[in-house]
Amino acid sequence: MSKTSIRIKGKKQATRPRVIIVGVGFGGLNAARNLAGQDVDVLMLDRNNYHGFWPLLYQVATAGLEAESIAYPVRAIFHRSRNIRFRMTEVRSIDIATRKITTTSKPLTYDYLVLAAGSANNYFGNNALAQHTFGLKDIEDAERLRNKMLLAFEQASTERDGQRRKAMMTFAIIGGGPTGVELSGALSELVHHVLVKDYPMLDVSEVRIILIEAADRILAAFPESLQKSACEKLESMKVEVRLNAPVDTVENDLIRLKDASTIAASTVIWAAGVRSAPLADTLNVELARGSRVKITPELHLPGHPEVFVIGDMAYLEGYKGKDAYPMVAQVAIQQGKHSANNILRALRGEALQPFKYFDPGTMATIGRRSAVLDAFGVQLSGRLAWFGWLFIHIMYLVGFRNRLIVLTNWAFNYFSFERGVRLITGNYLPEEEVLPTKET
């Protein structure tokens, strides 16, 4: 093994194995936490210098939370852990045979590698969808989407053509999973509780929020009773739920469905599918559905016990029988801890242990005082499920400051029916029009 060594107060320490963790999401963060203070040197790599709490990205997009309240600097998380360092860089490729990592800065070598680079939007080979829809995978995506939705109302407020105005105020969300459902509900509240007051010159009945799902149900991972409850709640919030409506193309503010029908919408959000991070394509290993990397029950690559793949990048069957573990935060958290523990076992010469998942259940919020929850055989919808959702999300946020800010924002929004972050940032003003002057 290659080793790293450091000096402390002029004395050379014994060399220690180097563990490189790619990605500082839920999986990478928890792998590093379990390796903190251990007899290894850990180097974390990510193109961003923060850990983001992505389950709340949709609230940034709908002006409910500041972007900074759901992100926390990685260096601040580990500033007391002397064996953990962070480097802001992007990993381009990995040569597993030589244990070399190519980055945008300088090449690196490792003794153990934890790949936790997360996921990306899956457009199923349709590049036009990527070009003409908004994704929601990072802070920049959320702020860009917030700008677009708020700008649509600004433009509609001066638009005289009725058809163009209606298209400007039509928002289509493609994909009926948790992201699509939560975004639809939050957007409906933003429109009907807040923007209706900001733009009294507009007829809010012209606003359309359309949730488009290719299958015959939304929230496919939930029990049927909760699917029905969620659908009814969205419809009561004036969200149009279109089932059995696979999308063919999106171009020039027009959505064309497979049945040849069309929807004019100036804002189209893609929430219909995810795949492993593109880094998986560079590994030259067997990939499964969604370009996820096939791994052993011990969470490492077959034939390479020094390379662990976790979270959204990993494909491992065993969830509820023979299904693959879902691409959700809890799986990444538990796999991050388990991969770190297996690295420590390997260093002690012990046998690696297979991954065992503790399923805490699934939940999704559908707006104010309403959510669906399926956990430990209990199925809940409505206010009680919503309180459970609030508690879980506050607990998993990193940093006391972030928890306090998010809780304060939620309380303010709840009692005032306001959204304090409805800002349009960047330069979106059209060029100055030259108006004719009156002759005197």
Secondary structure, 3 states (H helix, E strand, C coil): CCEECCEECCEECCCEEEEEEECCCHHHHHHHHHHCCCCCEEEEEECCCEEECHHHHHHHHCCCCCHHHHEEEHHHHCCCCCCEEEEECCEEEEECCCCEEEECCCCEECCEEEECCCEEECCCCCHHHHHHCECCCCHHHHHHHHHHHHHHHHHHCCCCCHHHHHHHCEEEEECCCHHHHHHHHHHHHHHHHHHHHHCCCCCHHHCEEEEECCCCCCCCCCCHHHHHHHHHHHHHCCEEEECCCCEEEEECCEEEECCCCEEECCEEEECCCEEECHHHHHCCCCECHHHCEECCCCCEECCEEEEEECHHHEECEEECCCEECCCCHHHHHHHHHHHHHHHHHHHCCCCCCCCCCCCCCEEEECCCCCEEEEECCEEEEEHHHHHHHHHHHHHHCCCHHHHHHHHHHHHHHHHHCCCCCCCCCCCCCCCCCCCCCCCC
